[in-house]
Amino acid sequence: MKKFFLSFLTFMLLLCSLPYQVVLADDLDLPAQSAIAVEADTGKILYEKDSEKKRDVGGLSTLLTTYLIFEAIHEKNFL
């Protein structure tokens, strides 16, 4: 589990080091069916696209991965 989180953290750091382009939420049109981006500290919704519609989880591995990430966040056990 520790190796997974170290790999994930390394991937995120590499991803964040890539050059980026600023896109305003008003100009953003994602190809996804629905999406939501929430500011973590205030809970302010930054972007929303059909976020109220209930959707099925893509698969068991997606559900398990999401559960494990939320569990690690809740326990503050990232490494």
N, CA, C and O atoms as a Maestro MAE file, in Angstrom:
{
 s_m_m2io_version
 :::
 2.0.0
}

f_m_ct {
 s_m_title
 :::
 protein
 m_atom[316] {
  # First column is atom index #
  i_m_mmod_type
  r_m_x_coord
  r_m_y_coord
  r_m_z_coord
  i_m_residue_number
  s_m_chain_name
  s_m_pdb_residue_name
  s_m_pdb_atom_name
  i_m_atomic_number
  :::
  1 25 0.831 -1.186 0.000 1 A "MET " " N  " 7
  2 3 0.000 0.000 0.000 1 A "MET " " CA " 6
  3 2 0.879 1.254 0.000 1 A "MET " " C  " 6
  4 15 0.584 2.238 -0.679 1 A "MET " " O  " 8
  5 25 1.962 1.195 0.776 2 A "LYS " " N  " 7
  6 3 2.869 2.330 0.864 2 A "LYS " " CA " 6
  7 2 3.516 2.597 -0.495 2 A "LYS " " C  " 6
  8 15 3.698 3.748 -0.893 2 A "LYS " " O  " 8
  9 25 3.857 1.524 -1.195 3 A "LYS " " N  " 7
  10 3 4.474 1.650 -2.514 3 A "LYS " " CA " 6
  11 2 3.503 2.292 -3.503 3 A "LYS " " C  " 6
  12 15 3.909 3.095 -4.343 3 A "LYS " " O  " 8
  13 25 2.222 1.941 -3.403 4 A "PHE " " N  " 7
  14 3 1.205 2.518 -4.273 4 A "PHE " " CA " 6
  15 2 1.106 4.023 -4.071 4 A "PHE " " C  " 6
  16 15 1.087 4.778 -5.044 4 A "PHE " " O  " 8
  17 25 1.043 4.465 -2.824 5 A "PHE " " N  " 7
  18 3 0.909 5.883 -2.543 5 A "PHE " " CA " 6
  19 2 2.164 6.656 -2.931 5 A "PHE " " C  " 6
  20 15 2.063 7.799 -3.376 5 A "PHE " " O  " 8
  21 25 3.340 6.062 -2.774 6 A "LEU " " N  " 7
  22 3 4.567 6.715 -3.215 6 A "LEU " " CA " 6
  23 2 4.580 6.848 -4.732 6 A "LEU " " C  " 6
  24 15 4.998 7.879 -5.261 6 A "LEU " " O  " 8
  25 25 4.130 5.824 -5.431 7 A "SER " " N  " 7
  26 3 4.047 5.885 -6.888 7 A "SER " " CA " 6
  27 2 3.030 6.935 -7.329 7 A "SER " " C  " 6
  28 15 3.280 7.694 -8.265 7 A "SER " " O  " 8
  29 25 1.896 6.975 -6.656 8 A "PHE " " N  " 7
  30 3 0.858 7.948 -6.976 8 A "PHE " " CA " 6
  31 2 1.359 9.369 -6.723 8 A "PHE " " C  " 6
  32 15 1.137 10.259 -7.544 8 A "PHE " " O  " 8
  33 25 2.031 9.585 -5.596 9 A "LEU " " N  " 7
  34 3 2.571 10.895 -5.270 9 A "LEU " " CA " 6
  35 2 3.626 11.322 -6.285 9 A "LEU " " C  " 6
  36 15 3.649 12.480 -6.702 9 A "LEU " " O  " 8
  37 25 4.486 10.412 -6.678 10 A "THR " " N  " 7
  38 3 5.498 10.703 -7.691 10 A "THR " " CA " 6
  39 2 4.841 11.085 -9.012 10 A "THR " " C  " 6
  40 15 5.262 12.041 -9.663 10 A "THR " " O  " 8
  41 25 3.820 10.347 -9.406 11 A "PHE " " N  " 7
  42 3 3.092 10.651 -10.629 11 A "PHE " " CA " 6
  43 2 2.469 12.042 -10.565 11 A "PHE " " C  " 6
  44 15 2.551 12.801 -11.530 11 A "PHE " " O  " 8
  45 25 1.851 12.379 -9.446 12 A "MET " " N  " 7
  46 3 1.215 13.679 -9.290 12 A "MET " " CA " 6
  47 2 2.242 14.805 -9.339 12 A "MET " " C  " 6
  48 15 1.987 15.849 -9.938 12 A "MET " " O  " 8
  49 25 3.401 14.604 -8.714 13 A "LEU " " N  " 7
  50 3 4.447 15.625 -8.744 13 A "LEU " " CA " 6
  51 2 4.961 15.835 -10.165 13 A "LEU " " C  " 6
  52 15 5.191 16.970 -10.580 13 A "LEU " " O  " 8
  53 25 5.142 14.754 -10.905 14 A "LEU " " N  " 7
  54 3 5.564 14.879 -12.293 14 A "LEU " " CA " 6
  55 2 4.494 15.569 -13.135 14 A "LEU " " C  " 6
  56 15 4.805 16.387 -14.000 14 A "LEU " " O  " 8
  57 25 3.256 15.237 -12.878 15 A "LEU " " N  " 7
  58 3 2.159 15.843 -13.605 15 A "LEU " " CA " 6
  59 2 2.079 17.341 -13.323 15 A "LEU " " C  " 6
  60 15 1.818 18.134 -14.227 15 A "LEU " " O  " 8
  61 25 2.303 17.722 -12.084 16 A "CYS " " N  " 7
  62 3 2.231 19.133 -11.709 16 A "CYS " " CA " 6
  63 2 3.405 19.938 -12.258 16 A "CYS " " C  " 6
  64 15 3.317 21.161 -12.360 16 A "CYS " " O  " 8
  65 25 4.480 19.282 -12.605 17 A "SER " " N  " 7
  66 3 5.641 20.003 -13.115 17 A "SER " " CA " 6
  67 2 5.523 20.319 -14.606 17 A "SER " " C  " 6
  68 15 6.340 21.066 -15.145 17 A "SER " " O  " 8
  69 25 4.517 19.758 -15.277 18 A "LEU " " N  " 7
  70 3 4.310 20.042 -16.700 18 A "LEU " " CA " 6
  71 2 3.778 21.462 -16.878 18 A "LEU " " C  " 6
  72 15 3.072 21.967 -16.004 18 A "LEU " " O  " 8
  73 25 4.103 22.107 -17.987 19 A "PRO " " N  " 7
  74 3 3.556 23.444 -18.231 19 A "PRO " " CA " 6
  75 2 2.038 23.371 -18.346 19 A "PRO " " C  " 6
  76 15 1.489 22.369 -18.805 19 A "PRO " " O  " 8
  77 25 1.385 24.408 -17.937 20 A "TYR " " N  " 7
  78 3 -0.071 24.400 -17.946 20 A "TYR " " CA " 6
  79 2 -0.607 25.662 -18.594 20 A "TYR " " C  " 6
  80 15 0.110 26.648 -18.766 20 A "TYR " " O  " 8
  81 25 -1.871 25.613 -18.947 21 A "GLN " " N  " 7
  82 3 -2.557 26.738 -19.545 21 A "GLN " " CA " 6
  83 2 -3.743 27.074 -18.650 21 A "GLN " " C  " 6
  84 15 -4.490 26.185 -18.242 21 A "GLN " " O  " 8
  85 25 -3.913 28.336 -18.350 22 A "VAL " " N  " 7
  86 3 -5.030 28.768 -17.505 22 A "VAL " " CA " 6
  87 2 -6.308 28.746 -18.336 22 A "VAL " " C  " 6
  88 15 -6.372 29.313 -19.426 22 A "VAL " " O  " 8
  89 25 -7.327 28.075 -17.793 23 A "VAL " " N  " 7
  90 3 -8.622 28.001 -18.458 23 A "VAL " " CA " 6
  91 2 -9.673 28.447 -17.459 23 A "VAL " " C  " 6
  92 15 -9.751 27.912 -16.353 23 A "VAL " " O  " 8
  93 25 -10.468 29.407 -17.836 24 A "LEU " " N  " 7
  94 3 -11.541 29.870 -16.970 24 A "LEU " " CA " 6
  95 2 -12.709 28.891 -17.026 24 A "LEU " " C  " 6
  96 15 -12.951 28.261 -18.055 24 A "LEU " " O  " 8
  97 25 -13.418 28.768 -15.929 25 A "ALA " " N  " 7
  98 3 -14.537 27.821 -15.857 25 A "ALA " " CA " 6
  99 2 -15.622 28.157 -16.870 25 A "ALA " " C  " 6
  100 15 -16.310 27.261 -17.360 25 A "ALA " " O  " 8
  101 25 -15.781 29.434 -17.189 26 A "ASP " " N  " 7
  102 3 -16.800 29.817 -18.169 26 A "ASP " " CA " 6
  103 2 -16.450 29.317 -19.566 26 A "ASP " " C  " 6
  104 15 -17.337 29.066 -20.381 26 A "ASP " " O  " 8
  105 25 -15.143 29.174 -19.843 27 A "ASP " " N  " 7
  106 3 -14.689 28.738 -21.161 27 A "ASP " " CA " 6
  107 2 -14.519 27.231 -21.259 27 A "ASP " " C  " 6
  108 15 -14.284 26.705 -22.347 27 A "ASP " " O  " 8
  109 25 -14.635 26.542 -20.154 28 A "LEU " " N  " 7
  110 3 -14.351 25.112 -20.099 28 A "LEU " " CA " 6
  111 2 -15.555 24.299 -20.560 28 A "LEU " " C  " 6
  112 15 -16.674 24.518 -20.097 28 A "LEU " " O  " 8
  113 25 -15.322 23.369 -21.465 29 A "ASP " " N  " 7
  114 3 -16.367 22.441 -21.889 29 A "ASP " " CA " 6
  115 2 -15.735 21.057 -21.968 29 A "ASP " " C  " 6
  116 15 -15.120 20.705 -22.974 29 A "ASP " " O  " 8
  117 25 -15.885 20.284 -20.915 30 A "LEU " " N  " 7
  118 3 -15.289 18.953 -20.844 30 A "LEU " " CA " 6
  119 2 -16.086 17.960 -21.670 30 A "LEU " " C  " 6
  120 15 -17.305 18.082 -21.783 30 A "LEU " " O  " 8
  121 25 -15.401 16.971 -22.254 31 A "PRO " " N  " 7
  122 3 -16.114 15.953 -23.026 31 A "PRO " " CA " 6
  123 2 -16.831 14.928 -22.134 31 A "PRO " " C  " 6
  124 15 -17.501 14.028 -22.641 31 A "PRO " " O  " 8
  125 25 -16.695 15.060 -20.826 32 A "ALA " " N  " 7
  126 3 -17.334 14.125 -19.898 32 A "ALA " " CA " 6
  127 2 -18.846 14.365 -19.849 32 A "ALA " " C  " 6
  128 15 -19.323 15.456 -20.160 32 A "ALA " " O  " 8
  129 25 -19.587 13.328 -19.454 33 A "GLN " " N  " 7
  130 3 -21.039 13.466 -19.335 33 A "GLN " " CA " 6
  131 2 -21.409 14.364 -18.160 33 A "GLN " " C  " 6
  132 15 -22.369 15.132 -18.236 33 A "GLN " " O  " 8
  133 25 -20.643 14.266 -17.071 34 A "SER " " N  " 7
  134 3 -20.876 15.129 -15.923 34 A "SER " " CA " 6
  135 2 -19.555 15.335 -15.189 34 A "SER " " C  " 6
  136 15 -18.650 14.503 -15.260 34 A "SER " " O  " 8
  137 25 -19.465 16.466 -14.481 35 A "ALA " " N  " 7
  138 3 -18.236 16.782 -13.758 35 A "ALA " " CA " 6
  139 2 -18.542 17.822 -12.692 35 A "ALA " " C  " 6
  140 15 -19.517 18.566 -12.787 35 A "ALA " " O  " 8
  141 25 -17.690 17.856 -11.679 36 A "ILE " " N  " 7
  142 3 -17.789 18.885 -10.650 36 A "ILE " " CA " 6
  143 2 -16.401 19.110 -10.066 36 A "ILE " " C  " 6
  144 15 -15.654 18.161 -9.832 36 A "ILE " " O  " 8
  145 25 -16.067 20.364 -9.836 37 A "ALA " " N  " 7
  146 3 -14.806 20.732 -9.195 37 A "ALA " " CA " 6
  147 2 -15.158 21.634 -8.018 37 A "ALA " " C  " 6
  148 15 -15.802 22.670 -8.182 37 A "ALA " " O  " 8
  149 25 -14.725 21.221 -6.827 38 A "VAL " " N  " 7
  150 3 -15.061 21.941 -5.604 38 A "VAL " " CA " 6
  151 2 -13.779 22.393 -4.922 38 A "VAL " " C  " 6
  152 15 -12.829 21.618 -4.813 38 A "VAL " " O  " 8
  153 25 -13.741 23.637 -4.462 39 A "GLU " " N  " 7
  154 3 -12.591 24.154 -3.726 39 A "GLU " " CA " 6
  155 2 -12.608 23.507 -2.344 39 A "GLU " " C  " 6
  156 15 -13.608 23.595 -1.632 39 A "GLU " " O  " 8
  157 25 -11.512 22.861 -1.962 40 A "ALA " " N  " 7
  158 3 -11.480 22.004 -0.772 40 A "ALA " " CA " 6
  159 2 -11.698 22.770 0.527 40 A "ALA " " C  " 6
  160 15 -12.387 22.270 1.417 40 A "ALA " " O  " 8
  161 25 -11.138 23.954 0.662 41 A "ASP " " N  " 7
  162 3 -11.229 24.676 1.938 41 A "ASP " " CA " 6
  163 2 -12.594 25.312 2.163 41 A "ASP " " C  " 6
  164 15 -13.122 25.269 3.275 41 A "ASP " " O  " 8
  165 25 -13.164 25.895 1.129 42 A "THR " " N  " 7
  166 3 -14.420 26.629 1.299 42 A "THR " " CA " 6
  167 2 -15.652 25.845 0.859 42 A "THR " " C  " 6
  168 15 -16.766 26.159 1.277 42 A "THR " " O  " 8
  169 25 -15.461 24.821 0.014 43 A "GLY " " N  " 7
  170 3 -16.595 24.072 -0.504 43 A "GLY " " CA " 6
  171 2 -17.276 24.768 -1.668 43 A "GLY " " C  " 6
  172 15 -18.334 24.329 -2.118 43 A "GLY " " O  " 8
  173 25 -16.683 25.848 -2.163 44 A "LYS " " N  " 7
  174 3 -17.248 26.592 -3.290 44 A "LYS " " CA " 6
  175 2 -17.136 25.755 -4.562 44 A "LYS " " C  " 6
  176 15 -16.082 25.185 -4.844 44 A "LYS " " O  " 8
  177 25 -18.215 25.683 -5.319 45 A "ILE " " N  " 7
  178 3 -18.222 24.941 -6.580 45 A "ILE " " CA " 6
  179 2 -17.572 25.816 -7.643 45 A "ILE " " C  " 6
  180 15 -18.051 26.907 -7.949 45 A "ILE " " O  " 8
  181 25 -16.470 25.316 -8.200 46 A "LEU " " N  " 7
  182 3 -15.725 26.055 -9.210 46 A "LEU " " CA " 6
  183 2 -16.221 25.748 -10.615 46 A "LEU " " C  " 6
  184 15 -16.242 26.626 -11.477 46 A "LEU " " O  " 8
  185 25 -16.620 24.504 -10.843 47 A "TYR " " N  " 7
  186 3 -17.120 24.084 -12.153 47 A "TYR " " CA " 6
  187 2 -18.152 22.990 -11.940 47 A "TYR " " C  " 6
  188 15 -18.002 22.130 -11.073 47 A "TYR " " O  " 8
  189 25 -19.189 23.041 -12.741 48 A "GLU " " N  " 7
  190 3 -20.252 22.047 -12.612 48 A "GLU " " CA " 6
  191 2 -20.853 21.777 -13.991 48 A "GLU " " C  " 6
  192 15 -21.172 22.700 -14.741 48 A "GLU " " O  " 8
  193 25 -20.997 20.511 -14.299 49 A "LYS " " N  " 7
  194 3 -21.633 20.107 -15.554 49 A "LYS " " CA " 6
  195 2 -22.485 18.876 -15.269 49 A "LYS " " C  " 6
  196 15 -21.959 17.778 -15.086 49 A "LYS " " O  " 8
  197 25 -23.781 19.060 -15.233 50 A "ASP " " N  " 7
  198 3 -24.729 17.963 -15.024 50 A "ASP " " CA " 6
  199 2 -24.357 17.138 -13.792 50 A "ASP " " C  " 6
  200 15 -24.398 15.908 -13.822 50 A "ASP " " O  " 8
  201 25 -23.995 17.832 -12.705 51 A "SER " " N  " 7
  202 3 -23.500 17.142 -11.510 51 A "SER " " CA " 6
  203 2 -24.597 16.531 -10.640 51 A "SER " " C  " 6
  204 15 -24.307 15.700 -9.779 51 A "SER " " O  " 8
  205 25 -25.824 16.922 -10.848 52 A "GLU " " N  " 7
  206 3 -26.922 16.411 -10.026 52 A "GLU " " CA " 6
  207 2 -27.420 15.038 -10.483 52 A "GLU " " C  " 6
  208 15 -28.085 14.332 -9.724 52 A "GLU " " O  " 8
  209 25 -27.100 14.665 -11.712 53 A "LYS " " N  " 7
  210 3 -27.591 13.404 -12.253 53 A "LYS " " CA " 6
  211 2 -26.804 12.232 -11.655 53 A "LYS " " C  " 6
  212 15 -25.573 12.245 -11.647 53 A "LYS " " O  " 8
  213 25 -27.517 11.229 -11.159 54 A "LYS " " N  " 7
  214 3 -26.869 10.048 -10.591 54 A "LYS " " CA " 6
  215 2 -26.362 9.151 -11.714 54 A "LYS " " C  " 6
  216 15 -27.049 8.906 -12.706 54 A "LYS " " O  " 8
  217 25 -25.130 8.670 -11.520 55 A "ARG " " N  " 7
  218 3 -24.512 7.805 -12.519 55 A "ARG " " CA " 6
  219 2 -23.984 6.549 -11.837 55 A "ARG " " C  " 6
  220 15 -23.673 6.561 -10.646 55 A "ARG " " O  " 8
  221 25 -23.887 5.476 -12.598 56 A "ASP " " N  " 7
  222 3 -23.328 4.230 -12.078 56 A "ASP " " CA " 6
  223 2 -21.808 4.325 -12.025 56 A "ASP " " C  " 6
  224 15 -21.185 5.054 -12.797 56 A "ASP " " O  " 8
  225 25 -21.235 3.581 -11.107 57 A "VAL " " N  " 7
  226 3 -19.783 3.491 -11.022 57 A "VAL " " CA " 6
  227 2 -19.292 2.678 -12.216 57 A "VAL " " C  " 6
  228 15 -19.947 1.726 -12.641 57 A "VAL " " O  " 8
  229 25 -18.130 3.063 -12.756 58 A "GLY " " N  " 7
  230 3 -17.601 2.413 -13.956 58 A "GLY " " CA " 6
  231 2 -17.325 0.935 -13.773 58 A "GLY " " C  " 6
  232 15 -17.540 0.156 -14.702 58 A "GLY " " O  " 8
  233 25 -16.858 0.528 -12.616 59 A "GLY " " N  " 7
  234 3 -16.547 -0.872 -12.398 59 A "GLY " " CA " 6
  235 2 -16.095 -1.093 -10.963 59 A "GLY " " C  " 6
  236 15 -15.927 -0.142 -10.200 59 A "GLY " " O  " 8
  237 25 -15.905 -2.328 -10.613 60 A "LEU " " N  " 7
  238 3 -15.531 -2.676 -9.251 60 A "LEU " " CA " 6
  239 2 -14.158 -2.117 -8.881 60 A "LEU " " C  " 6
  240 15 -13.965 -1.654 -7.757 60 A "LEU " " O  " 8
  241 25 -13.210 -2.155 -9.805 61 A "SER " " N  " 7
  242 3 -11.871 -1.637 -9.493 61 A "SER " " CA " 6
  243 2 -11.916 -0.125 -9.264 61 A "SER " " C  " 6
  244 15 -11.198 0.393 -8.408 61 A "SER " " O  " 8
  245 25 -12.748 0.580 -10.017 62 A "THR " " N  " 7
  246 3 -12.910 2.021 -9.812 62 A "THR " " CA " 6
  247 2 -13.515 2.295 -8.443 62 A "THR " " C  " 6
  248 15 -13.066 3.192 -7.729 62 A "THR " " O  " 8
  249 25 -14.513 1.540 -8.086 63 A "LEU " " N  " 7
  250 3 -15.158 1.701 -6.789 63 A "LEU " " CA " 6
  251 2 -14.182 1.414 -5.656 63 A "LEU " " C  " 6
  252 15 -14.128 2.170 -4.686 63 A "LEU " " O  " 8
  253 25 -13.422 0.350 -5.759 64 A "LEU " " N  " 7
  254 3 -12.457 -0.013 -4.720 64 A "LEU " " CA " 6
  255 2 -11.355 1.036 -4.602 64 A "LEU " " C  " 6
  256 15 -10.978 1.406 -3.490 64 A "LEU " " O  " 8
  257 25 -10.840 1.513 -5.712 65 A "THR " " N  " 7
  258 3 -9.803 2.540 -5.692 65 A "THR " " CA " 6
  259 2 -10.323 3.811 -5.031 65 A "THR " " C  " 6
  260 15 -9.640 4.408 -4.200 65 A "THR " " O  " 8
  261 25 -11.522 4.218 -5.397 66 A "THR " " N  " 7
  262 3 -12.123 5.412 -4.797 66 A "THR " " CA " 6
  263 2 -12.298 5.228 -3.297 66 A "THR " " C  " 6
  264 15 -12.008 6.139 -2.522 66 A "THR " " O  " 8
  265 25 -12.764 4.073 -2.887 67 A "TYR " " N  " 7
  266 3 -12.948 3.797 -1.463 67 A "TYR " " CA " 6
  267 2 -11.621 3.871 -0.706 67 A "TYR " " C  " 6
  268 15 -11.550 4.473 0.365 67 A "TYR " " O  " 8
  269 25 -10.580 3.267 -1.256 68 A "LEU " " N  " 7
  270 3 -9.280 3.265 -0.583 68 A "LEU " " CA " 6
  271 2 -8.681 4.663 -0.490 68 A "LEU " " C  " 6
  272 15 -8.058 5.005 0.516 68 A "LEU " " O  " 8
  273 25 -8.860 5.463 -1.516 69 A "ILE " " N  " 7
  274 3 -8.351 6.840 -1.477 69 A "ILE " " CA " 6
  275 2 -9.094 7.653 -0.424 69 A "ILE " " C  " 6
  276 15 -8.465 8.374 0.350 69 A "ILE " " O  " 8
  277 25 -10.425 7.551 -0.380 70 A "PHE " " N  " 7
  278 3 -11.178 8.291 0.617 70 A "PHE " " CA " 6
  279 2 -10.870 7.799 2.040 70 A "PHE " " C  " 6
  280 15 -10.843 8.592 2.981 70 A "PHE " " O  " 8
  281 25 -10.644 6.518 2.188 71 A "GLU " " N  " 7
  282 3 -10.276 5.977 3.498 71 A "GLU " " CA " 6
  283 2 -8.915 6.524 3.940 71 A "GLU " " C  " 6
  284 15 -8.750 6.892 5.103 71 A "GLU " " O  " 8
  285 25 -7.950 6.581 3.036 72 A "ALA " " N  " 7
  286 3 -6.625 7.120 3.360 72 A "ALA " " CA " 6
  287 2 -6.707 8.606 3.697 72 A "ALA " " C  " 6
  288 15 -6.016 9.078 4.601 72 A "ALA " " O  " 8
  289 25 -7.544 9.343 2.977 73 A "ILE " " N  " 7
  290 3 -7.723 10.763 3.273 73 A "ILE " " CA " 6
  291 2 -8.348 10.933 4.653 73 A "ILE " " C  " 6
  292 15 -7.921 11.784 5.434 73 A "ILE " " O  " 8
  293 25 -9.353 10.125 4.949 74 A "HIS " " N  " 7
  294 3 -10.032 10.217 6.245 74 A "HIS " " CA " 6
  295 2 -9.084 9.899 7.397 74 A "HIS " " C  " 6
  296 15 -9.137 10.552 8.439 74 A "HIS " " O  " 8
  297 25 -8.222 8.907 7.220 75 A "GLU " " N  " 7
  298 3 -7.287 8.522 8.270 75 A "GLU " " CA " 6
  299 2 -5.991 9.328 8.240 75 A "GLU " " C  " 6
  300 15 -5.122 9.147 9.092 75 A "GLU " " O  " 8
  301 25 -5.864 10.229 7.244 76 A "LYS " " N  " 7
  302 3 -4.650 11.031 7.064 76 A "LYS " " CA " 6
  303 2 -3.420 10.133 6.983 76 A "LYS " " C  " 6
  304 15 -2.386 10.412 7.589 76 A "LYS " " O  " 8
  305 25 -3.555 9.051 6.224 77 A "ASN " " N  " 7
  306 3 -2.520 8.046 6.068 77 A "ASN " " CA " 6
  307 2 -2.109 7.969 4.599 77 A "ASN " " C  " 6
  308 15 -2.463 7.018 3.903 77 A "ASN " " O  " 8
  309 25 -1.361 8.973 4.126 78 A "PHE " " N  " 7
  310 3 -1.010 9.035 2.719 78 A "PHE " " CA " 6
  311 2 0.246 8.273 2.382 78 A "PHE " " C  " 6
  312 15 0.402 7.821 1.248 78 A "PHE " " O  " 8
  313 25 1.139 8.118 3.324 79 A "LEU " " N  " 7
  314 3 2.404 7.412 3.041 79 A "LEU " " CA " 6
  315 2 2.562 6.201 3.894 79 A "LEU " " C  " 6
  316 15 3.564 5.496 3.785 79 A "LEU " " O  " 8
  :::
 }
 m_bond[315] {
  # First column is bond index #
  i_m_from
  i_m_to
  i_m_order
  :::
  1 1 2 1
  2 2 3 1
  3 3 4 2
  4 3 5 1
  5 5 6 1
  6 6 7 1
  7 7 8 2
  8 7 9 1
  9 9 10 1
  10 10 11 1
  11 11 12 2
  12 11 13 1
  13 13 14 1
  14 14 15 1
  15 15 16 2
  16 15 17 1
  17 17 18 1
  18 18 19 1
  19 19 20 2
  20 19 21 1
  21 21 22 1
  22 22 23 1
  23 23 24 2
  24 23 25 1
  25 25 26 1
  26 26 27 1
  27 27 28 2
  28 27 29 1
  29 29 30 1
  30 30 31 1
  31 31 32 2
  32 31 33 1
  33 33 34 1
  34 34 35 1
  35 35 36 2
  36 35 37 1
  37 37 38 1
  38 38 39 1
  39 39 40 2
  40 39 41 1
  41 41 42 1
  42 42 43 1
  43 43 44 2
  44 43 45 1
  45 45 46 1
  46 46 47 1
  47 47 48 2
  48 47 49 1
  49 49 50 1
  50 50 51 1
  51 51 52 2
  52 51 53 1
  53 53 54 1
  54 54 55 1
  55 55 56 2
  56 55 57 1
  57 57 58 1
  58 58 59 1
  59 59 60 2
  60 59 61 1
  61 61 62 1
  62 62 63 1
  63 63 64 2
  64 63 65 1
  65 65 66 1
  66 66 67 1
  67 67 68 2
  68 67 69 1
  69 69 70 1
  70 70 71 1
  71 71 72 2
  72 71 73 1
  73 73 74 1
  74 74 75 1
  75 75 76 2
  76 75 77 1
  77 77 78 1
  78 78 79 1
  79 79 80 2
  80 79 81 1
  81 81 82 1
  82 82 83 1
  83 83 84 2
  84 83 85 1
  85 85 86 1
  86 86 87 1
  87 87 88 2
  88 87 89 1
  89 89 90 1
  90 90 91 1
  91 91 92 2
  92 91 93 1
  93 93 94 1
  94 94 95 1
  95 95 96 2
  96 95 97 1
  97 97 98 1
  98 98 99 1
  99 99 100 2
  100 99 101 1
  101 101 102 1
  102 102 103 1
  103 103 104 2
  104 103 105 1
  105 105 106 1
  106 106 107 1
  107 107 108 2
  108 107 109 1
  109 109 110 1
  110 110 111 1
  111 111 112 2
  112 111 113 1
  113 113 114 1
  114 114 115 1
  115 115 116 2
  116 115 117 1
  117 117 118 1
  118 118 119 1
  119 119 120 2
  120 119 121 1
  121 121 122 1
  122 122 123 1
  123 123 124 2
  124 123 125 1
  125 125 126 1
  126 126 127 1
  127 127 128 2
  128 127 129 1
  129 129 130 1
  130 130 131 1
  131 131 132 2
  132 131 133 1
  133 133 134 1
  134 134 135 1
  135 135 136 2
  136 135 137 1
  137 137 138 1
  138 138 139 1
  139 139 140 2
  140 139 141 1
  141 141 142 1
  142 142 143 1
  143 143 144 2
  144 143 145 1
  145 145 146 1
  146 146 147 1
  147 147 148 2
  148 147 149 1
  149 149 150 1
  150 150 151 1
  151 151 152 2
  152 151 153 1
  153 153 154 1
  154 154 155 1
  155 155 156 2
  156 155 157 1
  157 157 158 1
  158 158 159 1
  159 159 160 2
  160 159 161 1
  161 161 162 1
  162 162 163 1
  163 163 164 2
  164 163 165 1
  165 165 166 1
  166 166 167 1
  167 167 168 2
  168 167 169 1
  169 169 170 1
  170 170 171 1
  171 171 172 2
  172 171 173 1
  173 173 174 1
  174 174 175 1
  175 175 176 2
  176 175 177 1
  177 177 178 1
  178 178 179 1
  179 179 180 2
  180 179 181 1
  181 181 182 1
  182 182 183 1
  183 183 184 2
  184 183 185 1
  185 185 186 1
  186 186 187 1
  187 187 188 2
  188 187 189 1
  189 189 190 1
  190 190 191 1
  191 191 192 2
  192 191 193 1
  193 193 194 1
  194 194 195 1
  195 195 196 2
  196 195 197 1
  197 197 198 1
  198 198 199 1
  199 199 200 2
  200 199 201 1
  201 201 202 1
  202 202 203 1
  203 203 204 2
  204 203 205 1
  205 205 206 1
  206 206 207 1
  207 207 208 2
  208 207 209 1
  209 209 210 1
  210 210 211 1
  211 211 212 2
  212 211 213 1
  213 213 214 1
  214 214 215 1
  215 215 216 2
  216 215 217 1
  217 217 218 1
  218 218 219 1
  219 219 220 2
  220 219 221 1
  221 221 222 1
  222 222 223 1
  223 223 224 2
  224 223 225 1
  225 225 226 1
  226 226 227 1
  227 227 228 2
  228 227 229 1
  229 229 230 1
  230 230 231 1
  231 231 232 2
  232 231 233 1
  233 233 234 1
  234 234 235 1
  235 235 236 2
  236 235 237 1
  237 237 238 1
  238 238 239 1
  239 239 240 2
  240 239 241 1
  241 241 242 1
  242 242 243 1
  243 243 244 2
  244 243 245 1
  245 245 246 1
  246 246 247 1
  247 247 248 2
  248 247 249 1
  249 249 250 1
  250 250 251 1
  251 251 252 2
  252 251 253 1
  253 253 254 1
  254 254 255 1
  255 255 256 2
  256 255 257 1
  257 257 258 1
  258 258 259 1
  259 259 260 2
  260 259 261 1
  261 261 262 1
  262 262 263 1
  263 263 264 2
  264 263 265 1
  265 265 266 1
  266 266 267 1
  267 267 268 2
  268 267 269 1
  269 269 270 1
  270 270 271 1
  271 271 272 2
  272 271 273 1
  273 273 274 1
  274 274 275 1
  275 275 276 2
  276 275 277 1
  277 277 278 1
  278 278 279 1
  279 279 280 2
  280 279 281 1
  281 281 282 1
  282 282 283 1
  283 283 284 2
  284 283 285 1
  285 285 286 1
  286 286 287 1
  287 287 288 2
  288 287 289 1
  289 289 290 1
  290 290 291 1
  291 291 292 2
  292 291 293 1
  293 293 294 1
  294 294 295 1
  295 295 296 2
  296 295 297 1
  297 297 298 1
  298 298 299 1
  299 299 300 2
  300 299 301 1
  301 301 302 1
  302 302 303 1
  303 303 304 2
  304 303 305 1
  305 305 306 1
  306 306 307 1
  307 307 308 2
  308 307 309 1
  309 309 310 1
  310 310 311 1
  311 311 312 2
  312 311 313 1
  313 313 314 1
  314 314 315 1
  315 315 316 2
  :::
 }
}
